[in-house]
Amino acid sequence: MDIDFTGEYLVNDQDVTFYAIVNNQTVACIVSTAALDELADPDDEMDAETVFLEHQYKFEEIAEGLILNHKVVDGELHIDRGAVSYTHLRAHET
């Protein structure tokens, strides 16, 4: 499976959406504010865009895993708090 991230993203009040090209099809990868909050430093007041950019590699890694596990529905995949927690737990196991 060929997965490339475009580097483009959109920020709104509810989430951050970034894009992947998967086998020549665009997939919208939607990161919830809950997932962003999980990675934010509670002592810093960072906006969603800043948190996303600081952890973009992590969200792309999560998205790649979801894509490979066939979690894309109607051209979208959703990254919520649980996906971020699971990935962090797995990283600490290795």
KAPE-V920995 format. One record per residue. N is the residue number from 1. RES is the residue in one small letter. SS is DSSP state (2 for helix, 1 for strand, 0 for the rest). OMEGA is omega in whole degrees, 0 to 359 (none if undefined). D_LAST is the distance of its C-alpha to the last C-alpha in Angstrom with 1 decimal. Layout:
<<N;RES;SS;OMEGA;D_LAST> <N;RES;SS;OMEGA;D_LAST>>
//
This chain:
<<1;m;0;181;25.1> <2;d;0;182;26.0> <3;i;1;176;24.4> <4;d;1;177;25.7> <5;f;1;188;25.6> <6;t;1;185;29.0> <7;g;1;178;28.3> <8;e;1;177;30.9> <9;y;1;177;30.4> <10;l;1;180;32.7> <11;v;1;170;32.6> <12;n;0;184;34.7> <13;d;0;187;34.9> <14;q;0;187;32.7> <15;d;1;171;29.8> <16;v;1;179;28.7> <17;t;1;173;29.0> <18;f;1;192;27.7> <19;y;1;174;28.4> <20;a;1;171;26.9> <21;i;1;183;29.0> <22;v;1;182;27.9> <23;n;0;178;30.2> <24;n;0;176;32.9> <25;q;1;178;32.7> <26;t;1;176;31.9> <27;v;1;175;29.3> <28;a;1;180;29.4> <29;c;1;189;26.0> <30;i;1;182;27.0> <31;v;1;181;24.9> <32;s;1;176;26.4> <33;t;2;177;27.3> <34;a;2;178;25.2> <35;a;2;178;22.1> <36;l;2;180;23.4> <37;d;2;182;24.2> <38;e;2;181;20.7> <39;l;2;182;19.5> <40;a;0;174;22.8> <41;d;0;183;23.4> <42;p;0;179;25.8> <43;d;0;180;27.9> <44;d;0;176;28.6> <45;e;0;180;30.9> <46;m;0;176;29.4> <47;d;0;185;30.8> <48;a;2;182;28.8> <49;e;2;180;29.3> <50;t;2;178;27.9> <51;v;2;180;24.7> <52;f;2;183;24.3> <53;l;2;179;24.9> <54;e;2;184;22.5> <55;h;0;184;19.6> <56;q;2;180;21.1> <57;y;2;181;18.2> <58;k;2;179;15.9> <59;f;2;176;18.8> <60;e;2;177;19.3> <61;e;2;178;15.7> <62;i;2;180;16.3> <63;a;2;179;19.7> <64;e;2;178;18.8> <65;g;2;179;16.6> <66;l;2;178;19.6> <67;i;2;181;22.0> <68;l;2;178;20.4> <69;n;0;173;20.5> <70;h;0;180;24.2> <71;k;0;178;24.2> <72;v;0;178;26.9> <73;v;1;180;30.2> <74;d;0;176;33.4> <75;g;0;180;31.7> <76;e;1;167;29.5> <77;l;1;185;26.0> <78;h;1;178;25.2> <79;i;1;182;22.2> <80;d;0;181;22.6> <81;r;2;182;20.9> <82;g;2;180;19.1> <83;a;2;180;17.4> <84;v;2;180;16.2> <85;s;2;181;15.0> <86;y;2;181;13.1> <87;t;2;178;11.3> <88;h;2;179;10.5> <89;l;2;179;9.3> <90;r;2;180;6.9> <91;a;2;181;5.8> <92;h;2;178;5.5> <93;e;2;185;3.8> <94;t;0;none;0.0>>
//
